[in-house]
Amino acid sequence: MEISKRYCNNVAILDISGEIIGDARLDLNKAIQEEAESDCAGLILNLKKVPMMDSVGLGMLVGAYTSLTRRGTKMVLLNPTRPVKYLLVITKLDQIFEKHDNESEALKSFETSES
């Protein structure tokens, strides 16, 4: 799994490429925690190139979401692939995570949440 970081309007965007399974989640968790400790206004996880995520990866996302929410930092999922969407639906986490299929919409969601 590869992770690249970029920023737009003080929102960190993590572009993730590869499967989020097993120990690969550790790298993603580390990247999320680094952003959580920075002064970014929020975090977008771009999942467009994530063909698969297992329950361990999903559990890490839930933990990260909880941790960020407690700190007052918003986390949004961008472009979840069909297998990831399916996993979110069967676990009913699609009702918890905010998801967008368009980066500009995801970024706009931070503007409205700050108002």
N, C-alpha and C positions, 0 to 999 in steps of 0.2 A: 504494500500500500504506500502511496506517495501523497504528501500533503503540501500544498503551496498556499502561502498567505498573501493577501492583498487587503488594501483598506480603501473605503469610500465613505466620505462624510463621517469619519470617526467610527465606522462600523467595520469590524474585522470579518473578512470573508475567507473561509478555509475551503479551498478546492481539493476535494478528496478523490483519488483515483485508485481503484483496486478494492478488493474484498475487505470488509470489516468483520473479520472472524478471528476467534481465538486471541492470541497474543498481539495481533495487529492493532487491537483496540488500545493497547498501551501507548502507542505513538500518538493516536488521535486524542486520547485522554490528556496526554502531556501538552499537546498543542492547544487544546481547549483551556486547560488550566493556566497556561502562559497568557492567553488572551484575557482570561478572567481576572488575572492579577494586574493587567495593564489598565489603562484608563479609557478603554474603548467603550462606546455607548451601547454596543450590542455585538452579537455574533451570528453570522450566517454560515451554515454548513451546506456547501454545494455538493449534493450527492449524485449529480448527473452521471458520473463515471464509476459508480459503485454498483457492480453487478449483483452483489450478494452481501447480506448481513445476517449473522447468526444471533442467537439469544444473548450471548455474552456481549456482543457489540451493542445490541439493543439495550441491555442492562446498563452499559457504560453511558449511553446517550441519556437514559433516564436519570442516572446519577448526576451527570453533567448539567442537565436541565434543572434539576432540583437545586444543585449547588449555585448555579448562576442566578436562578430566580430568587434565592435567599439573599444574594448580594445585590439584587435589584437590576441585574443585567438580563436583557431579553435574548433568547436564542430562537432562531428560525431555521427550518429545513427548506432548502432550495432544490428543486428538480429531483425529488426522490424517484428512483427507477421503479418499474413495475414490481419487482420482487421486494423492494424495500417498502413500497406502499402496501403490498399484501401483508407483510409482516406487521406493519402498523395497524392495519385494519383488524387482523385476527386477534391482536392483543388489545384492541380498542384504544391504543395509544394515538390513533389518528385524531381522536377527540381532545387530546392533550397538546400535542405538538402543532404549532402553527406552521403551515406548509405553503409554499408558493412555487409556481412553475415558471416564473419570470423574475429575473434579478431586479429589475426596476421596481416591480411591485413589492418584492421583499424589502428593498431599501426604503420604499415609501412607508412600509409598516412601522419603521422606526420613527419616522417623522410624526405620525399620528399618535404613537404611544408616548412621545415626549410632550405632547401638547396638554 
